[in-house]
Amino acid sequence: MAGGKEIRTKIKSVQNTRKITKAMEMVAASKMRKAQDRMRAARPYSEKIRHLAANLAAANVTEYRHPFLGKHTADEAPKRVGVVVVTTDKGLCGGLNTNVLRQTLNAVRKWETEGASDIRATCIGNKGLGFMQRLGANVVSHVVHLGDTPHLEKLIGPMKVMIDAFQNGELDVVHIAYTRFINTMRQEPVMEQLLPLTGERLGTPAGSWDYLYEPDARVVIDDLLIRYVEALIYQAVAENMASEQSARMVAMKSASDNAGVVIKELQLIYNKARQASITKEISEIVGGAAAIAG
């Protein structure tokens, strides 16, 4: 059994660790509320622009069709694939990054099995960038150190590389992988098709709308669909950040609780060791007194 001094040192170390995890839990809880507010604030704009894009896609008032609305048959395996991987910059958030990266890895292997010859990746977040580099993937652009607030101007540059490649016909399809926020205790990794914009993504308009385009249909549709794709990416990053803070808060609370259990166990061991030491000393005193008396 370890000595009392060693056990006291371990208890002190675990107590210091619990102070850190408790502080991180409180910080994550504060940031989580702000991240959820930003995520919910972005939803109305994303939903409204989705409705506009859906009606434009269904409208027959113009012969012009944007490349983003190009069709890719489901039974035809894409040969040139782009994937946007959204992860966190920091760790200590449970299995959040592990789950989305595992899903991405499975998708990449599936595309390779189906004969994809060109797979390109854009990484948003340091964890995803490191993983894709270790995987040996073709990372064409990346952005890290986004902080606690997503800024669209930081995302546009790296995303433009992938969007331009699709518009130029270098890619058949672009997917985005991120963690969707469900609630504080639940976040799920998702892999969605970003381009081309499918009917499932756009939704079915409630009715047919007629449009007057000013200055012309090409300019309006081009600008609107670019804004729509940007809104999708921003929303994915906002969802991922809200999921990150929720997962970190839960992970740190679990770590604090586990530290408390370890402290109790070590305290029990220390008390047993101290009791054994006291009993031994008493036995030695009694034995010595008996020897002198005899």
N, C-alpha and C positions, 0 to 999 in steps of 0.2 A: 504494500500500500504506500502511496506517495506521502511524503512528509507534509506536516501542516503548513509550512511556509510555501511549498510548491502549490498546494491546493489554493491557498489564499491568493497567490499570484495569478492562477488560472481564473479564479472568480473575478478578480479585479479586471483582468483582460476582457472577459466576456461582458462585464458590466459596461466597460468603455465602448465595446462594440455595439451593445444594445442602445447606448446613448446616440451613437451615430445613425443606426438604422431607424431609431425613433424620430430623429430630426429629419432624416431623408423622407420618412413617411409623411410627416407634416408638410414638408415643402412640396412633395408630389401631390398631396391633397389640395393644396392651394393652387398649384399650377393646373391640376386636373379640371377644376371648376372654370378657370379662364379658358382652357383649351376646348372644353365642351361648349362654352358660350360662343367662341369663334366658329366652331364647327356648325353649330345650329344657325348662327347668323349667316353663314355662307349658303345654307340650303335653299332659302327662297330664291336667290339669284340663280342658282344652279337649276332649280326646278323650272323657273320661268324661261330661261334661255333654252332649256330642253324642249319645252312646249313649242317655242318659236321654231327651233330646228326641225322638230317633228312635222310641223305644218308646212314648212318650206320643202322638206323632203317629199311630202305627199302632194304638194301643189303641182299642177300641170300647166302653169301659166308661162313657163319658160322652157326652152329646149336645153338650156345650160345645166349641166350636172357636175357638181363639185367632185374632185377626186376622193374626198373623204367619204362620199356616199357610194363609192364603188362597191360592187358586190363580189363577195368571195364565197363560192359554194362550200357548204358544210362538209360534203363528202370528198372534197378535193383537199388533200393535205398541202399546206403552204410550204414552199421551198425556201422562202426568205422571210425570216421572222424577227421582229423586234420586241424586246421586253423591257418595260420600265419597272425597276425594283425599288419600292419605297420601304425603307427601314429607319431605324433610329441612329443617332450619332453616338449615344452612350448605351451602356449595358445596365445591369441590375434591374431589369424589367421582366423577370421570369422567362417564359418560353415565347415571348412575343416575336422576336426576330427569328428564332429557331423555326417556328411554325411556318412563317411566310417564306423563309429561305428553303425549307424542305419542300414546300409546294412548288416553288420556282424550279428547284433542281429536278423534281419529278416531271414538270412540264418540259424542261429542256431535254431531258432524256427521251420523253415521248416524241418530241419534234424530231430529234435525231433518228429515232427508230423509224419514223414515218418518212425519212429521207430529206429532212431539211438540210440544205447545204450552206446556208448563211444565217447565223443567229447573232444578233447584235443586242447589246444591253446598255441601258442608261440607268445609272444608280443614283438614287436620292437617299443620302444617309451613309455614314461611315461604315456601319456594320455590313450593309449590302455590298458596298464597294470592295471591302476586304474579302468577303466571301466569293464574289464573282472573279476577282483577281486570282485568288487561290484556285478557283475552279478552272482557270485558263480561258475564261470567256472573252469575247471581243467587246470590251467596254469602250463605246464610242464617245461617251460623255458622262459627266457625273457632277454632283453638287453635294457638299458636306457642310457641316457647321451652320445649319439653318437657325439654330437657337430655339427658343420656345414659341416663336411666332412665325408662321409661314409667310414669306414675302413672294408675291408672284414674279417680281422683277428678277429674283434670284433663280426662279424655276424656268423662266422662258428660254434663257440661253441654252442650257443642256437639252431641254425638250425640243427646241427648234431643230437640233441635229437629227433627231428621230423623225420629226414631222416632215422635214424637208426630204429625208430619204424615202419616206412613203409617197410624198407628192411626186418625186422624181421617178417613181417606179422601181426603186431599188429594194423595196420591201413589199411583201404581199399582205402582211397583217402585223399589227402592233398590239401587244397585250400589256396590261398594267397589273402589278401584284402589290397589294398593300394589306393592312389590317383594318377591317371595318369595326367601328365602335358600335356595340350593341347596348351594353350598360356597364356599370362600374366593375362588375364581376365577370363580364363576358365580352371577349373580343375575338373575332374570327378572321383568319386569313382568307383573302379572296383573290382570284385571278380572273380579270375581266378583259374582254376585247375592247381596246380603245379605238382602233382604226382597222378597217373602215367602220363607220357608224352603222350599226345594224338596226333593223326595225325594233328588235327587243330592247336595245339600249335607248333608242329615241322614244319608243312608245307609239301608240296609235292615237292620232289626233281625234278629238271628239267629233269634229265636223270639218268640212272643207272650207278653207279660207281663200279669198282672192286678195292678191297683193298688188300694190303699185310700187314699182321699184324706182328709187331715185338715188343716184343718177342712172344706174342700170342694174339688172339682176346680178350680173357677174360680180360687181363690186360689193353689193350688199351681202350676197350669199358667202362670198369669200371671207369677208370680215366677220360675219356672224358665226360661221362654223369654226373659224380660228378661235374666237372668243369662247365658243362652246367647249372645245377641246381643252383650252386653258382652264376653264371652270371645272371640268372633270378632274384634271390633274391637281388643281388647288384643293378641291374637295377631298381627294384621296389623301393628300398630305395632311390636311386638317384632321381627317378621321384617324390617320395613323398617329398623329401627335396626341390626340385625346386618348387613344388606346394606350399609348406609351405611358402617359402619366397615371392612368388608372392601373395598368399592370404593375408599374413601379410602386405605387402606393400599396397595392395588395401584397407584392413581394416583400417590401420592407416591413409591413405589419406582420407577415408570417415570420420573417427573420427575427423581429423583436420578440414575438411570442416564443419562438424556439430558443432564443437566448435566455428568456426567463425560465424556461424548463431546465436548460443546462445549468443555470445558476442554482436552482433548487436542488438538482442532483449533486452538484459539487458541494453545496452547503451541507447536504446530508452526509456525504463522504467525509467532509472535514469534521463534522460533529462526531462521527464514528471514530475517526482517527484520534481526535482529541480525547474522547472518552476512553479509548484503548490506552492512550498514553497516561491518562490520570490513573486508570486502574492498575497499570504496570507500576507506576510510582508508589501507589498505596501498598501494593503487594510487596515491593522492595522494602518499604518502611516497616511494614508489619513483620516481614521476615527478619529484618535486621534487629528489630526490638526483641523478637522471640529468641534470637541467637544470643543477645546480650543477657537477657533474663535467664537463659539456660546455663 
